[in-house]
């Protein structure tokens, strides 16, 4: 993978999220699909408390999830 192929933004966290928490990104995105009506920080805090995820990882997943909902 060259420098130009490296993921940018929230997706740059995905390899470390998968390694640390043992689930593919699709798992976390499916969980976030069930969080309709929650605001960004509510989802971040939910991942942190219910799934013991670090703030940066939770924030990256939520940002990616919400960006995908806008398209």
VOMARNU-723853 format. One record per residue: residue in three letters; chain; x negated, y, z of N, C-alpha, C, O in turn. Coordinates in nm, 2 decimals. Each point is the difference from the previous one (the first is absolute). Example, Ala and Ser with C-alpha at 12.3 -4.5 7.8 and 13.67 -1.06 7.14 Angstrom:
<pabas>
    r  c      nx      ny      nz     cax     cay     caz      cx      cy      cz      ox      oy      oz
  ALA  A   -1.32   -0.57    0.78    0.09    0.12    0.00   -0.09    0.12    0.00   -0.10    0.00    0.07
  SER  A    0.14    0.11   -0.14   -0.09    0.11    0.00    0.08    0.11    0.08   -0.05    0.11    0.01
</pabas>
This chain:
<pabas>
    r  c      nx      ny      nz     cax     cay     caz      cx      cy      cz      ox      oy      oz
  UNK  A   -0.08   -0.12    0.00    0.08    0.12    0.00   -0.09    0.12    0.00   -0.09    0.02    0.08
  UNK  A    0.12    0.07   -0.17   -0.08    0.12   -0.01    0.06    0.11    0.09    0.11   -0.01    0.05
  UNK  A   -0.18    0.12   -0.03    0.05    0.11    0.08    0.13    0.06   -0.06    0.09    0.04    0.08
  UNK  A   -0.08   -0.04   -0.21    0.12    0.05   -0.06    0.12   -0.09    0.02    0.12    0.04   -0.02
  UNK  A   -0.14   -0.17    0.05    0.11   -0.09    0.02    0.04   -0.02    0.15    0.10   -0.06    0.03
  UNK  A   -0.17    0.13    0.06    0.03   -0.01    0.14    0.14    0.06    0.03    0.03    0.11   -0.06
  UNK  A    0.05   -0.17    0.14    0.13    0.06    0.03   -0.02    0.14    0.08   -0.10    0.01    0.07
  UNK  A    0.19    0.08   -0.09   -0.01    0.13    0.06    0.12    0.01    0.09    0.10   -0.07   -0.01
  UNK  A   -0.10    0.17    0.10    0.11    0.03    0.08    0.03   -0.11    0.10   -0.09   -0.08    0.04
  UNK  A    0.22    0.06   -0.01    0.04   -0.10    0.10   -0.04   -0.14   -0.04   -0.04   -0.08    0.09
  UNK  A    0.03    0.05   -0.22   -0.03   -0.14   -0.05   -0.15   -0.03    0.04   -0.03   -0.12    0.00
  UNK  A   -0.05    0.22    0.02   -0.14   -0.03    0.04   -0.01   -0.07    0.13   -0.10   -0.07    0.03
  UNK  A    0.20    0.08    0.05    0.01   -0.07    0.13    0.04   -0.15   -0.01   -0.02   -0.08    0.09
  UNK  A    0.08    0.04   -0.20    0.06   -0.13   -0.01   -0.09   -0.12    0.02    0.04   -0.09    0.08
  UNK  A   -0.16    0.09   -0.13   -0.09   -0.12    0.03   -0.02   -0.02    0.15    0.00   -0.11    0.05
  UNK  A   -0.03    0.22    0.02   -0.02   -0.01    0.14    0.12   -0.03    0.08    0.00   -0.07    0.10
  UNK  A    0.12    0.11   -0.14    0.12   -0.03    0.06    0.03   -0.15   -0.01    0.03   -0.07    0.10
  UNK  A   -0.05    0.02   -0.22    0.02   -0.15   -0.02   -0.09   -0.08    0.08    0.03   -0.10    0.06
  UNK  A   -0.16    0.14   -0.05   -0.10   -0.07    0.07    0.03    0.00    0.15   -0.01   -0.10    0.07
  UNK  A    0.04    0.22   -0.02    0.02    0.02    0.15    0.13   -0.07    0.05    0.00   -0.06    0.11
  UNK  A    0.11    0.07   -0.18    0.13   -0.04    0.05    0.04   -0.13   -0.06    0.11   -0.06    0.04
  UNK  A   -0.18    0.00   -0.14    0.03   -0.13   -0.05    0.12   -0.02   -0.08    0.05   -0.11   -0.02
  UNK  A    0.00    0.22   -0.04    0.12   -0.01   -0.09   -0.03    0.08   -0.12   -0.07    0.10    0.00
  UNK  A    0.13   -0.14   -0.11   -0.02    0.08   -0.13    0.08    0.13    0.02    0.09    0.01    0.08
  UNK  A   -0.13    0.09   -0.16    0.07    0.13    0.00    0.15   -0.02   -0.03    0.08    0.08    0.06
  UNK  A   -0.05   -0.17   -0.15    0.15   -0.02   -0.03    0.08   -0.03    0.13    0.11    0.03    0.01
  UNK  A   -0.17   -0.11    0.08    0.07   -0.03    0.13    0.04    0.13    0.07    0.11    0.02    0.05
  UNK  A   -0.21    0.07   -0.04    0.03    0.13    0.07    0.09    0.09   -0.07    0.09    0.06    0.06
  UNK  A   -0.09   -0.06   -0.19    0.09    0.08   -0.08    0.14   -0.06    0.01    0.10    0.08    0.00
  UNK  A   -0.09   -0.21    0.00    0.14   -0.06    0.02    0.05    0.04    0.14    0.12    0.03    0.01
  UNK  A   -0.20   -0.03    0.09    0.05    0.04    0.13    0.04    0.15    0.00    0.11    0.03    0.06
  UNK  A   -0.18    0.05   -0.13    0.03    0.14    0.00    0.13    0.03   -0.08    0.07    0.10    0.02
  UNK  A   -0.03   -0.19   -0.11    0.12    0.01   -0.08    0.12    0.00    0.09    0.11    0.06   -0.03
  UNK  A   -0.12   -0.13    0.15    0.11   -0.01    0.09    0.00    0.12    0.10    0.08    0.00    0.09
  UNK  A   -0.16    0.10   -0.11    0.00    0.12    0.09    0.07    0.12   -0.06   -0.03    0.11    0.03
  UNK  A    0.14   -0.14   -0.11    0.07    0.11   -0.06    0.05    0.09    0.11    0.05   -0.04    0.10
  UNK  A   -0.05    0.17   -0.13    0.05    0.10    0.09   -0.11    0.05    0.10    0.02    0.10    0.07
  UNK  A   -0.13   -0.17   -0.06   -0.11    0.04    0.09   -0.09    0.11   -0.07   -0.02   -0.01   -0.12
  UNK  A   -0.03    0.10    0.19   -0.09    0.10   -0.05   -0.14   -0.06    0.00   -0.03   -0.10    0.06
  UNK  A   -0.06    0.17   -0.13   -0.14   -0.05   -0.02   -0.06   -0.04    0.14   -0.05   -0.11    0.01
  UNK  A    0.04    0.20    0.08   -0.06   -0.02    0.13    0.07   -0.11    0.08   -0.06   -0.07    0.08
  UNK  A    0.19    0.06   -0.10    0.08   -0.11    0.07   -0.05   -0.13   -0.05   -0.02   -0.10    0.08
  UNK  A    0.00    0.09   -0.21   -0.05   -0.13   -0.06   -0.14   -0.03    0.05   -0.04   -0.11    0.03
  UNK  A   -0.05    0.21   -0.03   -0.14   -0.01    0.05    0.01   -0.05    0.14   -0.07   -0.10    0.03
  UNK  A    0.14    0.16    0.06    0.01   -0.04    0.14    0.06   -0.14    0.01   -0.05   -0.07    0.09
  UNK  A    0.14    0.03   -0.17    0.06   -0.13    0.00   -0.11   -0.11   -0.03   -0.01   -0.10    0.07
  UNK  A   -0.07    0.13   -0.17   -0.11   -0.09   -0.04   -0.10   -0.01    0.12   -0.05   -0.11    0.02
  UNK  A    0.02    0.22    0.04   -0.10    0.00    0.11    0.05   -0.07    0.12   -0.07   -0.08    0.06
  UNK  A    0.20    0.10   -0.02    0.05   -0.07    0.12    0.04   -0.14   -0.03   -0.03   -0.09    0.08
  UNK  A    0.10    0.06   -0.18    0.06   -0.14   -0.03   -0.11   -0.09   -0.06    0.01   -0.12    0.02
  UNK  A   -0.10    0.17   -0.09   -0.10   -0.08   -0.07   -0.14    0.03    0.04   -0.10   -0.05   -0.06
  UNK  A    0.08    0.13    0.16   -0.13    0.03    0.06   -0.10    0.05   -0.11   -0.12   -0.04    0.00
  UNK  A    0.17    0.12   -0.09   -0.08    0.05   -0.11   -0.07    0.13    0.04    0.07    0.08    0.07
  UNK  A   -0.19   -0.05   -0.12   -0.06    0.13    0.02    0.07    0.11   -0.07    0.07   -0.03   -0.10
  UNK  A   -0.09    0.15    0.15    0.07    0.11   -0.06   -0.03    0.02   -0.15    0.09    0.02   -0.08
  UNK  A   -0.22   -0.02    0.04   -0.04    0.02   -0.14    0.06   -0.10   -0.09    0.04    0.03   -0.11
  UNK  A   -0.04   -0.16    0.15    0.05   -0.10   -0.08    0.15    0.01   -0.02    0.06   -0.01   -0.11
  UNK  A    0.01    0.04    0.23    0.15    0.02   -0.01    0.03    0.12   -0.09    0.10   -0.01   -0.08
  UNK  A   -0.17    0.11    0.10    0.03    0.12   -0.08   -0.02   -0.02   -0.15    0.08    0.05   -0.08
  UNK  A   -0.19   -0.12    0.05   -0.02   -0.03   -0.14    0.11   -0.09   -0.06    0.05    0.03   -0.11
  UNK  A    0.00   -0.13    0.18    0.11   -0.08   -0.05    0.13    0.08   -0.02    0.06   -0.02   -0.10
  UNK  A   -0.03    0.10    0.20    0.12    0.08   -0.01   -0.01    0.10   -0.11    0.10    0.02   -0.08
  UNK  A   -0.21    0.05    0.06   -0.02    0.09   -0.11    0.02   -0.06   -0.13    0.07    0.05   -0.09
  UNK  A   -0.13   -0.17    0.07    0.01   -0.07   -0.12    0.15   -0.05   -0.03    0.05    0.02   -0.11
  UNK  A    0.01   -0.07    0.22    0.14   -0.04   -0.01    0.09    0.11   -0.04    0.08   -0.01   -0.09
  UNK  A   -0.10    0.13    0.15    0.09    0.11   -0.03   -0.03    0.06   -0.13    0.10    0.04   -0.07
  UNK  A   -0.22   -0.04    0.02   -0.04    0.05   -0.13    0.07   -0.09   -0.11    0.04    0.05   -0.10
  UNK  A   -0.04   -0.18    0.13    0.07   -0.09   -0.10    0.15    0.01   -0.01    0.06   -0.03   -0.10
  UNK  A    0.00    0.08    0.21    0.14    0.02    0.00    0.04    0.13   -0.08    0.12    0.01   -0.04
  UNK  A   -0.21    0.08    0.02    0.03    0.12   -0.08    0.00   -0.02   -0.15    0.05    0.08   -0.07
  UNK  A   -0.11   -0.19    0.03   -0.01   -0.02   -0.15    0.12   -0.07   -0.05    0.01   -0.03   -0.12
</pabas>
